[in-house]
Amino acid sequence: MRVNEIASGESQMARVVRAFDWSKTPLGPYASWPISLKTIVEATLDSNFPQAVVWGPEFTTIHNDAFLPILGKKPAAIGQSFADIWSEAWDEIGPIAAKAYAGTSTFIENHPLRINRNGYDELAHFTFCYSPIRDDDGNIAGMIDTVMETTEVVRGMRAQDILRRELVHRVKNTMAVASAVVSASIRHATSLEMARETITKRIEALGKIQNLLSRSDDGVEIGDVVMDALGPHLDSCERAVISGPAVLLSAEQAMGLSLAMYELATNAAKYGALSEGGGRILVDWAVEPGKRFTFTWQETGGPPVSPPSRTGFGSRLTKRIVAAYFFGKAEARYEVDGLFYQLTGSLTPTS
């Protein structure tokens, strides 16, 4: 650096600093600057890391190119008071600056600040260090702000935390359902072989819905749930008529409906419409104004059906457990033409 030349580099801010009339600022003409200030300014302007030199009791500011994104669309900050530049956040960062002026460095990670740099208030996050800098006599004359914006990093961390908590919730819920399935299957089985077969099939049904859940964080299409559960039981696509709008189910709703569909399809294959060649199943759903949700399963053309002699887990699952997931109720009627099952409720809790 030549003795009488300020900011010898060719960066954008170096050119701005050279052209600036410093005689109108508390720093005075460049020729009167202490060597320590000239040196730290030169080093800051040459740095590729966001930095700002803040000098004197008026907090006069000189920053480098890398600091520009931090400022956003704020007015030009060169030669201005750091307190005025960040007036909207000064109540919070002013005391930190005071500590630097008192000789204590402060390093803070992912610190939230409410700022206005683009014409509107926003919450941004920064990792920064305010470090004291000294004049030629060794006295503290200012500070250097070394900063990195971490807003996107913090948002990403929060999104990951939400996903982690959602995953934990899903796993716990799945384990609770699996435990209930195993317990109920054993309790209602008449033999060990029957229990083994029932548990295996029901756990397979749970596994299938987990595959669907893993494909999306937003929910599961009800059509996918229906086809995934019903498909293996159909020997012809003409055996089932499926209709309804695109509807996203929560993880709990998808899991509950999948198990209910498994029970309905299994019973239809053993005793109902799918046990004979002429039987058919009509499955439809609708979402009405006010988010009222209706799901209907209707069997036709099968053998005569009658209510079961005892109430098992499948019956409780379809009538009570799944209904709770949809904040509603369910009914099953054993009509002359086949089983009629209807679930009515809501996709979201109702007040």
Secondary structure, 3 states (H helix, E strand, C coil): CCCCCCCCCCCHHHHHHHHCCHHHCCCCCHHHCCHHHHHHHHHHHHCCCCEEEEECCCCEEEECHHHHHHHCCCCCCCCCEHHHHCHHHHHHHHHHHHHHHCCCCEEEEEEEEEEECCCCEEEEEEEEEEEEEECCCCCEEEEEEEEEECHHHHHHHHHHHHHHHHHHHHHHHHHHHHHHHHHHHHHHCCCHHHHHHHHHHHHHHHHHHHHHHCCCCCCEEHHHHHHHHHHHHCCCHHHEEEECCCCEECHHHHHHHHHHHHHHHHHHHHCCHHHCCCCEEEEEEEEECCCEEEEEEEEECCCCCCCCCCCCHHHHHHHHHHHHHCCCEEEEEEECCEEEEEEEEECCCCC
